[in-house]
Amino acid sequence: IGDWTKIEALTNSLENQSVLIRGRAQAIRAVGKKMAFLVLRENGFTVQCVVQVQPNIVSPQMVKFATALSRESIVDIEGVVSVPNTAIKGATQQVEVQVRKLYCVSRAVPTLPINIEDAARSEIEIEKAIQAGEQLVRVNQDTRLNFRVLDLRTPANQGIFRIQSQVGNAFRQFLLSEGFVEIHTPKLIAGSSEGGAAVFKLDYKGQPACLAQSPQLHKQMSICGDFGRVFEIGAVFRAEDSYTHRHLCEFTGLDVEMEIKKHYSEVMDIVDKLFVAMFDSLNQNCKKDLEAVGRQYPFEPLKYLRQTLRLTYEEGVQMLKDAGTEIEPFGDLNTEAERKLGQLVLQKYGTEFYILHRYPLAVRPFYTMPCYDNQEYSNSFDVFIRGEEIISGAQRIHVPEFLEERAVAKGIDTKTISAYIDSFRYGAPPHGGFGVGLERVVMLFCGLNNIRKTSLYPRDPLRIAP
Ligand code: AMO
């Protein structure tokens, strides 16, 4: 047995050569008793394999065995590459493999809860198939998520999670190159880190505790521990009762915290450079994955500028007002207003990625630094892709007495965060940071309509399995 060849690498240049391949049986078709076609799939690439009776090489039993294989079984094949005269439909590779040996490595059950080919079709393809009178099962989201292991095998899902991997990779690479240190903060903590009630409570050996709503407290404390610039990629837990397209009960947070010399714009500078580098790297390194996603869920590439647009909250509210949408000057933007502003920004500035800063203080968490010139506003920002929030960030209050005062004003039990507040009593540099939702970045970059598509095994108020 020689080296393994990837199905992706099966091209004309290998004509007449022996190859050894492994893949899943995507489709099996018998032609009488002497011949069968087997389409094998590996990483989204497919090849047609021909099992044909040949004296001393392929027996009628082997053809029978191939015909009886169940879809999605894993099969090893040794065979010879041939180039047919006509184009091959239903396979990505335009060569065939004439099978000499065939082994079933792992057998799938005969009836699958999801047909992968049906699950991989776009809405347009489904409509066409229905019009053509084809029998097909529309696979709904719940069924996909219930049988996620099968659903993940579609080319679009393979693409989505490779893109997700590249987002994390680009985030890490960029920050390391800018002198940030990767940290790992505890997920079991004594109290809420964001204020508010959306925490999963648990019993920690007799003490009340909860799952961290963010690494907020400990990433700031790490700045007090003199790391200067830190980041984390980790799980974030929110017990929100949100049944929306963009909320999960557990998501992956990409968090940053850094010392500031003069102004919170230093933090926005990092957001700007980081995301332009990330989008560039996705467009360069994930071309095939983006195409695979786009084939099932068509989308336009994200429009972004080389230098990210920054608007103040006041400017955003004014744009909305000018377009006839009334907004509370010191309230928050609701989803509809955010989307509307996204459209207005695209029309005026030609970008779908921008920063909105100087939010009203009243709508930001207790640890947010008010603006020096007007205490009704704060040194904070949100960042949007296609009119939806992907990042919140701010300069933090580093004066312990003031921090405590703000926490009390927001109704927070300061006993549960006393170690956090105390860490500012030993000298604390001015600092700021931001938190990004990984699943939201992938969802919005790819123009997808639901965050469950970009979470490997999503957790929402109704789902904790698989
Ligand atoms: P915030 O609560 O805005 O800020 O969260 C930061 C980012 O995380 C994502 N996000 C979510 N994603 C999926 N499901 C949810 N339920 C959910 N909630 C939030 C969003 C959001 O922009 N500590 C601050 C960040 C900071 O200031 O550093 C925080 O957690 O993309």
Boltz pocket constraint, residues with backbone or C-beta under 6 A from the ligand:
constraints:
  - pocket:
      binder: B
      contacts: [[A, 194], [A, 213], [A, 214], [A, 215], [A, 216], [A, 238], [A, 240], [A, 246], [A, 247], [A, 248], [A, 249], [A, 250], [A, 251], [A, 253], [A, 255], [A, 256], [A, 389], [A, 390], [A, 391], [A, 392], [A, 393], [A, 394], [A, 433], [A, 434], [A, 435], [A, 436], [A, 437], [A, 438], [A, 439], [A, 440], [A, 451]]
      max_distance: 6.0
